[in-house]
Each structure stands twice: as C-alpha cells, then as structure tokens.
Amino acid sequence: MTSPDTAALVLRVVVGLTIVAHGYNHLFGPGGVKGTAGWFSSMGLQPGIVHAWTSGLLELAAGFGLAFGFLTPFSAGAIIGTMVVAGITAHRTNGFFIFKPGQGYEYVLMIAVVCAGIAILGPGKASLDNVIGIEDLNGWAGGLIAVLLGVLGSAGLLATCWRPGKPASSTSS
C-alpha cells in the first residue's frame, strides 16, 4: 500500500465510523427515534419522524460504506448531503465555531470537505471498491459524483421538507 492508500484508509475509517456512531445515536441514543423526530421537527424538517428514521439509517449505511470503501463516492455524497442539511438547518445561524452556543457549522463543514477529499482521493487499495474492481469512480469523477449528490440531494430535501419557523409536533404532521 502506498501512502495515499494508507491516508484514504485512515480517513475513511475514522470519518465513516464517526458517522455510524452519529446515526446510531439518532436511532438508539437517549431520546431514540422519537427524540430525534422532535428535534428535527423543531428545526422545521417535516415530517420529523420520517427524517429521524431516514437520517439515522442513511448515516449508518453511508458511514459503513465509507469505512469499508464501498461505493465510496456515493457514501461520501450521502454524508456530504447530511452535513449540508445539518449545517443549514441547525448550525448556520450560530456562527463558525462548534463551541459557540447552539454549535456553529465548523464540524459539519469539516466532515463534508473531508468526504469530498476522500471521494477525489479514491478509496485506496484497502477497500471493497478495489476488491470488486470499481476504479472508474476514482479521482475527479468520484469527487464530482460525491459533491453533486450531496449538494443536489440536500437542496431537494430542503426545498421539499424544510419549513423553518413553523411550530411542529414531535411526531410529525
């Protein structure tokens, strides 16, 4: 393995498993799906229960996909989209730094940019993509797929489901 292969492996595993933990917390953390649904509804994501399940399951799937290097540009793109939605709905009005009240967008920006970088770098030799022979999606093509998927997916979700400022019930409406 080359040093870029090793760098890809380290980044994929750390970011991927971080996202897995985040998704697990959305589904099975202290408030469970119901608590996550209430939080999403309070930010204007409607229906909250659908977003709680979708977010949690998508974070689990994309996080494991990234960690194992499986369909890497698509896994990275799903994470980018999740971070864009989180950045816009929950963090953008709180400034840059994560330690500010309400938590700024520093963390979600870094995760999204690292995922774009992973998609451009490619998954490396220690990946399922390499084992099954998916090489056409490496480099600029992989980066373009990830960024377009993330940005267009999040734009579609926000355009259809985000209603900021409207009071909402915790289970959706």
Solvent accessible surface area in square Angstrom, and as a share of the most:
residue,aa,sasa,rsa
1,M,123,0.55
2,T,73,0.43
3,S,90,0.58
4,P,69,0.43
5,D,17,0.09
6,T,61,0.35
7,A,45,0.35
8,A,1,0.00
9,L,57,0.28
10,V,81,0.47
11,L,69,0.34
12,R,0,0.00
13,V,52,0.30
14,V,91,0.52
15,V,12,0.07
16,G,0,0.00
17,L,83,0.41
18,T,52,0.30
19,I,1,0.00
20,V,19,0.11
21,A,62,0.48
22,H,70,0.31
23,G,0,0.00
24,Y,122,0.46
25,N,78,0.40
26,H,16,0.07
27,L,6,0.03
28,F,119,0.50
29,G,17,0.16
30,P,142,0.89
31,G,49,0.47
32,G,17,0.17
33,V,20,0.12
34,K,137,0.58
35,G,35,0.34
36,T,12,0.07
37,A,0,0.00
38,G,17,0.17
39,W,120,0.42
40,F,15,0.06
41,S,1,0.00
42,S,84,0.54
43,M,30,0.14
44,G,1,0.01
45,L,6,0.03
46,Q,31,0.14
47,P,45,0.28
48,G,0,0.00
49,I,55,0.28
50,V,78,0.45
51,H,15,0.06
52,A,0,0.00
53,W,114,0.40
54,T,68,0.40
55,S,18,0.12
56,G,0,0.00
57,L,95,0.47
58,L,74,0.37
59,E,3,0.01
60,L,34,0.17
61,A,68,0.53
62,A,5,0.04
63,G,0,0.00
64,F,93,0.39
65,G,9,0.08
66,L,0,0.00
67,A,9,0.07
68,F,121,0.50
69,G,0,0.00
70,F,86,0.36
71,L,65,0.32
72,T,1,0.00
73,P,3,0.02
74,F,91,0.38
75,S,11,0.07
76,A,0,0.00
77,G,0,0.00
78,A,19,0.15
79,I,2,0.01
80,I,8,0.04
81,G,10,0.09
82,T,25,0.14
83,M,6,0.03
84,V,41,0.23
85,V,20,0.11
86,A,27,0.21
87,G,9,0.09
88,I,58,0.30
89,T,21,0.12
90,A,22,0.17
91,H,22,0.10
92,R,121,0.44
93,T,109,0.64
94,N,42,0.22
95,G,34,0.33
96,F,81,0.34
97,F,89,0.37
98,I,61,0.31
99,F,151,0.63
100,K,88,0.37
101,P,122,0.77
102,G,53,0.51
103,Q,95,0.42
104,G,1,0.01
105,Y,77,0.29
106,E,47,0.21
107,Y,77,0.29
108,V,9,0.05
109,L,75,0.37
110,M,104,0.46
111,I,17,0.09
112,A,14,0.11
113,V,85,0.49
114,V,39,0.23
115,C,0,0.00
116,A,19,0.15
117,G,35,0.34
118,I,0,0.00
119,A,1,0.01
120,I,64,0.33
121,L,79,0.39
122,G,3,0.03
123,P,5,0.03
124,G,19,0.18
125,K,109,0.46
126,A,42,0.33
127,S,7,0.04
128,L,76,0.38
129,D,2,0.01
130,N,62,0.32
131,V,114,0.65
132,I,99,0.50
133,G,49,0.47
134,I,41,0.21
135,E,107,0.48
136,D,132,0.68
137,L,40,0.20
138,N,61,0.31
139,G,25,0.24
140,W,204,0.72
141,A,47,0.37
142,G,0,0.00
143,G,4,0.04
144,L,109,0.54
145,I,45,0.23
146,A,0,0.00
147,V,59,0.34
148,L,85,0.42
149,L,76,0.38
150,G,1,0.01
151,V,72,0.41
152,L,115,0.57
153,G,41,0.40
154,S,3,0.02
155,A,52,0.40
156,G,36,0.35
157,L,53,0.26
158,L,20,0.10
159,A,73,0.57
160,T,94,0.54
161,C,31,0.19
162,W,41,0.14
163,R,95,0.35
164,P,74,0.47
165,G,83,0.80
166,K,127,0.54
167,P,135,0.85
168,A,39,0.30
169,S,55,0.35
170,S,51,0.33
171,T,75,0.43
172,S,29,0.19
173,S,117,0.76
